[in-house]
Amino acid sequence: MTPADEREEVILVDAEDRPIGTAPKLAAHAQGRLHRAISVQLRDPRGRLLLQKRHIAKYHSGGLWTNTCCSHPRPGEAAADAARRRLAEEIGVSCPLTPLFTTRYRAALDNGMTEHEVVHVFGGVYAGPVAPNPLEVDGFAWLAPDELREDVARAPHRYSAWFRIYLNNHWPEMTAAA
């Protein structure tokens, strides 16, 4: 866990994604409070998906493979702006993003944490260099959709809970051209 994790605030929302307040990020996850989040899934021109391996020291889901990046908008920050910010901060990439879908889910995680989020998921097509922040990411891989589905079916424990939910419930949107 980084000092930034302890200071960051998330936007608490109701079931319709209307802001109802803020809370410290760690407290919101420890208490399972519904809050707004963002995720980004990049593809390359060949259709391969860019995944990241979360840094082992993350406050939850460390060492798991997941979508290109994910985080939370700051109070007063639009979801699209947060997606672009975190894509640059985590992966070292800047590219146009398009909204793919919005979903709500709840999942029990490790370290006593619970994800209870309304997530705005964005996609983009990118073909340049990837320069992950070593404090955020332990690795990255470009995977063909079929290869990814086979690996998730074979070893679901290697992937984040939310990423498996996205793949199960939003596969067409996750693999569509942005």
Secondary structure as GFF3:
##gff-version 3
##sequence-region A 1 178
A	DSSP	alpha_helix	3	7	.	.	.	ID=ss1
A	DSSP	beta_strand	9	13	.	.	.	ID=ss2
A	DSSP	beta_strand	19	24	.	.	.	ID=ss3
A	DSSP	alpha_helix	25	31	.	.	.	ID=ss4
A	DSSP	beta_strand	35	43	.	.	.	ID=ss5
A	DSSP	beta_strand	49	54	.	.	.	ID=ss6
A	DSSP	beta_strand	65	66	.	.	.	ID=ss7
A	DSSP	beta_strand	69	71	.	.	.	ID=ss8
A	DSSP	alpha_helix	79	86	.	.	.	ID=ss9
A	DSSP	pi_helix	87	91	.	.	.	ID=ss10
A	DSSP	beta_strand	98	108	.	.	.	ID=ss11
A	DSSP	beta_strand	114	125	.	.	.	ID=ss12
A	DSSP	beta_strand	137	143	.	.	.	ID=ss13
A	DSSP	alpha_helix	145	154	.	.	.	ID=ss14
A	DSSP	three_ten_helix	156	158	.	.	.	ID=ss15
A	DSSP	alpha_helix	161	175	.	.	.	ID=ss16
###
